[in-house]
Amino acid sequence: MEESLSMPELIQTFKSMQKTESEKRKFLASIQGVDLEDGEEEEKAKSFEDVRRKALGIEANGSDVVSLQGQFAQEAGFGIGAGLGYKKE
C-alpha cells in the first residue's frame, strides 16, 4: 500500500534536501580553498543602530531619510525646528 505525503511533510523533506545540498557545496568549496560562509554571517548580522531603530518602531533602513526620526534626527543634528520641516500625513 502506497502512502502519500502531506504538504508539511513534503516541505520539510524539500528543506532537508536543500540543507544537505548546501552542506555538500560548502564542503566541496572548502576543499578548493573557498569559504562560502563569509557572506551569510554578514547578512544575518545587524548593527546596533538597526536594532535600535527596530526597538523604536522605525521600520526604515538606516540609509533611508525616513529613519531619521526622534533621537536619530537629533543625533544627526537636525529635526523639527532645527532645519527640517516635517508633516505626517
TORTOR-538023 format. One line per field, with one value per atom (N, C-alpha, C, O, CB): residue number from 1; residue in one letter; atom name; x, y, z. Coordinates in steps of 0.001 Angstrom, whole numbers. Atoms other than C-alpha are relative to their C-alpha. Glycine has a CB too. Example, Ala and Ser with C-alpha at 12.3 -4.5 7.8 and 13.67 -1.06 7.14 Angstrom:
! TORTOR-538023
i = [1;1;1;1;1;2;2;2;2;2]
aa = [a;a;a;a;a;s;s;s;s;s]
at = [N;CA;C;O;CB;N;CA;C;O;CB]
c1 = [890;12300;900;1936;-992;-820;13670;-770;-261;414]
c2 = [-1190;-4500;1200;1181;27;-1190;-1060;1090;2198;462]
c3 = [0;7800;0;665;1246;-60;7140;730;899;-1415]
This chain:
! TORTOR-538023
i = [1;1;1;1;1;2;2;2;2;2;3;3;3;3;3;4;4;4;4;4;5;5;5;5;5;6;6;6;6;6;7;7;7;7;7;8;8;8;8;8;9;9;9;9;9;10;10;10;10;10;11;11;11;11;11;12;12;12;12;12;13;13;13;13;13;14;14;14;14;14;15;15;15;15;15;16;16;16;16;16;17;17;17;17;17;18;18;18;18;18;19;19;19;19;19;20;20;20;20;20;21;21;21;21;21;22;22;22;22;22;23;23;23;23;23;24;24;24;24;24;25;25;25;25;25;26;26;26;26;26;27;27;27;27;27;28;28;28;28;28;29;29;29;29;29;30;30;30;30;30;31;31;31;31;31;32;32;32;32;32;33;33;33;33;33;34;34;34;34;34;35;35;35;35;35;36;36;36;36;36;37;37;37;37;37;38;38;38;38;38;39;39;39;39;39;40;40;40;40;40;41;41;41;41;41;42;42;42;42;42;43;43;43;43;43;44;44;44;44;44;45;45;45;45;45;46;46;46;46;46;47;47;47;47;47;48;48;48;48;48;49;49;49;49;49;50;50;50;50;50;51;51;51;51;51;52;52;52;52;52;53;53;53;53;53;54;54;54;54;54;55;55;55;55;55;56;56;56;56;56;57;57;57;57;57;58;58;58;58;58;59;59;59;59;59;60;60;60;60;60;61;61;61;61;61;62;62;62;62;62;63;63;63;63;63;64;64;64;64;64;65;65;65;65;65;66;66;66;66;66;67;67;67;67;67;68;68;68;68;68;69;69;69;69;69;70;70;70;70;70;71;71;71;71;71;72;72;72;72;72;73;73;73;73;73;74;74;74;74;74;75;75;75;75;75;76;76;76;76;76;77;77;77;77;77;78;78;78;78;78;79;79;79;79;79;80;80;80;80;80;81;81;81;81;81;82;82;82;82;82;83;83;83;83;83;84;84;84;84;84;85;85;85;85;85;86;86;86;86;86;87;87;87;87;87;88;88;88;88;88;89;89;89;89;89]
aa = [m;m;m;m;m;e;e;e;e;e;e;e;e;e;e;s;s;s;s;s;l;l;l;l;l;s;s;s;s;s;m;m;m;m;m;p;p;p;p;p;e;e;e;e;e;l;l;l;l;l;i;i;i;i;i;q;q;q;q;q;t;t;t;t;t;f;f;f;f;f;k;k;k;k;k;s;s;s;s;s;m;m;m;m;m;q;q;q;q;q;k;k;k;k;k;t;t;t;t;t;e;e;e;e;e;s;s;s;s;s;e;e;e;e;e;k;k;k;k;k;r;r;r;r;r;k;k;k;k;k;f;f;f;f;f;l;l;l;l;l;a;a;a;a;a;s;s;s;s;s;i;i;i;i;i;q;q;q;q;q;g;g;g;g;g;v;v;v;v;v;d;d;d;d;d;l;l;l;l;l;e;e;e;e;e;d;d;d;d;d;g;g;g;g;g;e;e;e;e;e;e;e;e;e;e;e;e;e;e;e;e;e;e;e;e;k;k;k;k;k;a;a;a;a;a;k;k;k;k;k;s;s;s;s;s;f;f;f;f;f;e;e;e;e;e;d;d;d;d;d;v;v;v;v;v;r;r;r;r;r;r;r;r;r;r;k;k;k;k;k;a;a;a;a;a;l;l;l;l;l;g;g;g;g;g;i;i;i;i;i;e;e;e;e;e;a;a;a;a;a;n;n;n;n;n;g;g;g;g;g;s;s;s;s;s;d;d;d;d;d;v;v;v;v;v;v;v;v;v;v;s;s;s;s;s;l;l;l;l;l;q;q;q;q;q;g;g;g;g;g;q;q;q;q;q;f;f;f;f;f;a;a;a;a;a;q;q;q;q;q;e;e;e;e;e;a;a;a;a;a;g;g;g;g;g;f;f;f;f;f;g;g;g;g;g;i;i;i;i;i;g;g;g;g;g;a;a;a;a;a;g;g;g;g;g;l;l;l;l;l;g;g;g;g;g;y;y;y;y;y;k;k;k;k;k;k;k;k;k;k;e;e;e;e;e]
at = [N;CA;C;O;CB;N;CA;C;O;CB;N;CA;C;O;CB;N;CA;C;O;CB;N;CA;C;O;CB;N;CA;C;O;CB;N;CA;C;O;CB;N;CA;C;O;CB;N;CA;C;O;CB;N;CA;C;O;CB;N;CA;C;O;CB;N;CA;C;O;CB;N;CA;C;O;CB;N;CA;C;O;CB;N;CA;C;O;CB;N;CA;C;O;CB;N;CA;C;O;CB;N;CA;C;O;CB;N;CA;C;O;CB;N;CA;C;O;CB;N;CA;C;O;CB;N;CA;C;O;CB;N;CA;C;O;CB;N;CA;C;O;CB;N;CA;C;O;CB;N;CA;C;O;CB;N;CA;C;O;CB;N;CA;C;O;CB;N;CA;C;O;CB;N;CA;C;O;CB;N;CA;C;O;CB;N;CA;C;O;CB;N;CA;C;O;CB;N;CA;C;O;CB;N;CA;C;O;CB;N;CA;C;O;CB;N;CA;C;O;CB;N;CA;C;O;CB;N;CA;C;O;CB;N;CA;C;O;CB;N;CA;C;O;CB;N;CA;C;O;CB;N;CA;C;O;CB;N;CA;C;O;CB;N;CA;C;O;CB;N;CA;C;O;CB;N;CA;C;O;CB;N;CA;C;O;CB;N;CA;C;O;CB;N;CA;C;O;CB;N;CA;C;O;CB;N;CA;C;O;CB;N;CA;C;O;CB;N;CA;C;O;CB;N;CA;C;O;CB;N;CA;C;O;CB;N;CA;C;O;CB;N;CA;C;O;CB;N;CA;C;O;CB;N;CA;C;O;CB;N;CA;C;O;CB;N;CA;C;O;CB;N;CA;C;O;CB;N;CA;C;O;CB;N;CA;C;O;CB;N;CA;C;O;CB;N;CA;C;O;CB;N;CA;C;O;CB;N;CA;C;O;CB;N;CA;C;O;CB;N;CA;C;O;CB;N;CA;C;O;CB;N;CA;C;O;CB;N;CA;C;O;CB;N;CA;C;O;CB;N;CA;C;O;CB;N;CA;C;O;CB;N;CA;C;O;CB;N;CA;C;O;CB;N;CA;C;O;CB;N;CA;C;O;CB;N;CA;C;O;CB;N;CA;C;O;CB;N;CA;C;O;CB;N;CA;C;O;CB;N;CA;C;O;CB;N;CA;C;O;CB;N;CA;C;O;CB;N;CA;C;O;CB]
c1 = [835;0;887;1810;-954;-819;1438;-591;-1779;123;455;1251;407;1483;583;-350;1133;415;-102;-1190;-489;2968;-889;-1367;1465;766;1098;896;2114;-589;-757;2150;1090;2219;-947;-1084;4037;1162;2320;-544;-1064;5963;826;2047;-589;-716;6837;906;2047;-991;-794;8022;1215;2321;-855;-1116;10153;1031;2235;-508;-909;11614;812;2019;-780;-678;12444;1045;2157;-1016;-953;14102;1212;2345;-679;-1109;16171;917;2139;-536;-805;17296;829;1994;-905;-738;18271;1166;2266;-933;-1062;20261;1144;2313;-552;-1020;22091;825;2053;-647;-709;22963;880;2003;-996;-774;24119;1265;2342;-859;-1158;26401;1018;2223;-445;-910;27854;778;1989;-781;-668;28586;1047;2148;-1031;-951;30253;1235;2362;-668;-1118;32378;910;2130;-518;-805;33497;737;1873;-885;-662;34244;1152;2203;-1002;-1072;36272;1215;2349;-508;-1118;38368;828;2048;-519;-687;39206;507;1083;-931;-510;40015;-939;-510;1276;978;36828;-908;-1428;-828;874;34852;-1335;-1415;652;1321;31154;-804;-1874;-771;769;30043;239;-497;318;-277;31553;-1195;-1575;1203;1113;28650;-1247;-1995;-319;1198;25955;30;-993;-156;-88;27211;-182;-781;1338;141;27393;-1453;-1906;863;1395;23805;-834;-1736;-548;776;22476;333;-521;231;-429;24454;-654;-618;1541;611;22591;839;1429;-1472;-746;24217;-832;-2040;380;672;23377;-1064;-2151;1017;944;21690;-1255;-2362;678;1155;19452;-918;-2139;463;781;18334;-693;-1853;897;565;17794;-1189;-2213;1074;1105;15642;-1218;-2347;431;1091;13573;-706;-1933;538;574;13071;-848;-1828;1112;769;11827;-1181;-1918;907;1133;9337;228;-725;-1191;-327;11141;348;1345;1186;-176;10846;928;1228;-1341;-830;13060;1444;1930;-53;-1417;16585;822;371;428;-860;19446;411;753;1221;-377;20209;-1184;-1026;585;1205;16645;-205;-59;-1238;195;15907;-1151;-1188;-261;1127;12703;471;-217;-1004;-517;14840;494;725;1124;-476;15972;-1180;-1647;755;1108;13225;456;1370;-1236;-252;13294;1457;2124;-521;-1378;16618;1012;2069;241;-920;18240;151;1249;-497;-65;17378;830;1639;-1421;-768;18775;1485;2322;-499;-1400;21987;625;1821;126;-506;22313;83;658;-886;-111;21934;-1135;-1009;1266;1163;18540;-1267;-1243;44;1303;14892;-1010;-733;38;1049;11696;511;970;-1327;-472;12599;1507;2038;-413;-1457;16251;428;1450;709;-399;16293;-722;-418;1434;722;13916;-1493;-1936;509;1451;10210;-564;-84;-641;561;8077;-1504;-2040;596;1451;4468;-410;-123;-650;420;2965;-1415;-2324;79;1321;66;-676;-1794;117]
c2 = [-1176;0;1250;1356;-8;-1196;3359;1145;1449;394;-1140;6286;1285;1375;-51;-1289;9850;944;863;593;-958;12638;1234;1666;382;-1237;15670;1176;1030;191;-1184;19175;385;641;1176;-342;19955;-990;-594;62;999;16684;201;48;-1415;-260;17489;1217;1209;208;-1220;20966;-296;148;1124;327;19596;-863;-669;-723;846;16934;841;643;-1081;-881;19600;857;1012;893;-815;21831;-817;-336;604;879;18889;-290;-314;-1315;252;18126;1230;1102;-393;-1232;21789;167;541;1221;-142;21824;-962;-587;-249;995;18632;438;346;-1361;-462;20005;1204;1298;357;-1185;23312;-405;141;960;468;21480;-686;-553;-958;637;19431;1053;937;-915;-1067;22585;705;983;1022;-665;24246;-869;-374;327;923;21159;-40;66;-1410;62;20903;1316;1319;-337;-1290;24627;146;687;1143;-120;24412;-841;-473;-416;823;21629;790;642;-1321;-804;24065;1331;2131;259;-1209;26844;1191;2322;371;-1081;28889;-93;-1165;-67;-23;29955;617;1818;788;-474;30235;575;1138;-1123;-451;31144;1456;1985;-861;-1389;34661;905;1685;500;-871;36355;-237;706;-180;312;34577;651;1156;-1499;-586;35811;1509;2092;-344;-1445;39403;391;1406;519;-309;39312;-137;668;-899;249;37926;992;1295;-1410;-905;40328;1369;1950;129;-1322;43517;937;536;-37;-971;46662;425;194;1226;-500;48202;1021;1052;624;-1021;51075;-633;-126;936;700;48638;-515;-382;-1171;529;47012;1139;1019;-803;-1167;50419;580;914;1081;-498;51616;-910;-440;109;978;48436;130;68;-1439;-130;48876;1264;1285;12;-1250;52434;1;983;1174;119;51218;624;846;612;-578;52709;-1147;-1839;1035;1132;50235;308;-588;-441;-401;52180;-453;-609;1516;350;51173;1220;2354;-494;-1089;53262;961;2109;-562;-871;54649;820;1641;-824;-716;55967;1216;1114;-933;-1223;59554;-147;558;1178;228;58287;-545;-379;-965;546;56555;1093;832;-978;-1102;59956;638;1717;1055;-461;60372;58;-662;-919;-57;61344;162;1093;-1227;-39;60626;-69;558;-1142;108;59696;1349;1698;-1073;-1323;63117;952;1721;571;-861;64878;-326;577;-145;401;62869;436;721;-1509;-427;63785;1522;2058;-546;-1452;67453;746;1931;409;-709;68227;-691;-1792;76;527;67674;1122;2158;-600;-1025;69634;1232;1146;-522;-1247;73253;182;1182;67;-116;72616;-212;-843;-1023;51;72883;-1040;-1184;-247;1005;70121;136;-78;-1434;-52;70664;-1410;-2243;892;1346;67645;81;823;-819;65;66898;-1437;-2008;951;1391;63484;-17;612;-756;61;62671;-1304;-1532;199]
c3 = [0;0;0;809;1217;149;-1024;807;701;-1480;-795;1401;-701;-1293;1440;582;195;1125;2239;-820;-979;1998;-5;-1054;-289;-84;3256;-379;-485;1422;422;2257;1006;587;-202;-939;5519;-50;84;1419;94;5183;-1263;-1245;23;1251;1574;135;-328;-1154;-185;2531;870;563;635;-887;5372;-723;-558;1258;775;3072;-969;-1108;-763;945;486;709;205;-723;-762;3121;427;388;1231;-396;4352;-1178;-1035;581;1203;806;-354;-729;-1191;289;279;966;559;80;-1002;3512;-293;-207;1419;323;2550;-1201;-1179;-273;1195;-890;321;-174;-1113;-374;626;763;526;856;-761;3067;-907;-698;1109;955;210;-787;-970;-965;760;-1801;855;378;-516;-897;1211;225;244;1347;-211;1817;-1220;-1092;315;1218;-1818;-241;-715;-1205;161;-1891;987;643;183;-993;1315;-379;-73;1379;481;-205;-1012;-1079;-638;1012;-3017;556;-182;-1171;-632;-543;-57;173;-626;70;-971;1219;1530;-1326;-1172;2118;-388;-643;1173;400;1285;1160;929;-634;-1159;4812;375;1207;1172;-350;4963;-268;606;-770;376;3150;815;1073;-1440;-769;5150;1371;1833;144;-1330;8502;-55;849;645;129;7277;-223;307;-1144;255;6022;1261;1492;-1088;-1199;9299;1105;1938;485;-1057;11483;-191;-1276;16;38;12340;846;1848;500;-779;13550;1213;1273;-869;-1191;16896;-393;185;978;450;15070;-622;-435;-1014;580;13131;1100;1009;-895;-1113;16376;739;1134;964;-693;17991;-762;-165;187;825;15064;127;266;-1478;-107;15250;1349;1419;-184;-1343;19013;129;875;1052;-46;18469;-968;-1051;-309;908;15866;-1357;-2104;614;1306;12869;-937;-738;101;905;10014;-1177;-1965;-521;1134;7568;185;1305;-188;27;6603;424;263;-1420;-460;8018;-1099;-815;634;1107;4557;-510;-1413;-1133;407;4209;901;2120;49;-772;5295;992;2000;-936;-903;6922;1341;2348;-633;-1252;9543;945;2125;-287;-836;10822;722;358;-849;-818;13379;1447;1850;-157;-1440;17040;350;-103;653;-486;18689;-1138;-1065;970;1137;15368;-712;-1143;-993;622;13910;861;341;-216;-898;16973;-75;-87;1440;89;16758;-1321;-1381;161;1299;13083;-94;-1042;-1115;-47;14014;-671;-979;-619;523;12595;463;1013;-1538;-401;13223;-92;-696;1440;29;13677;729;1868;648;-587;14334;-99;383;1431;115;13514;-1452;-1722;928;1388;9757;-839;-2023;-70;766;8719;294;1423;336;-150;8142;-60;-828;-1091;-36;8918;127;949;1157;-45;8277;-237;-1289;-1046;134;8887;-554;-13;1367;647;6595;281;-182;-1500]
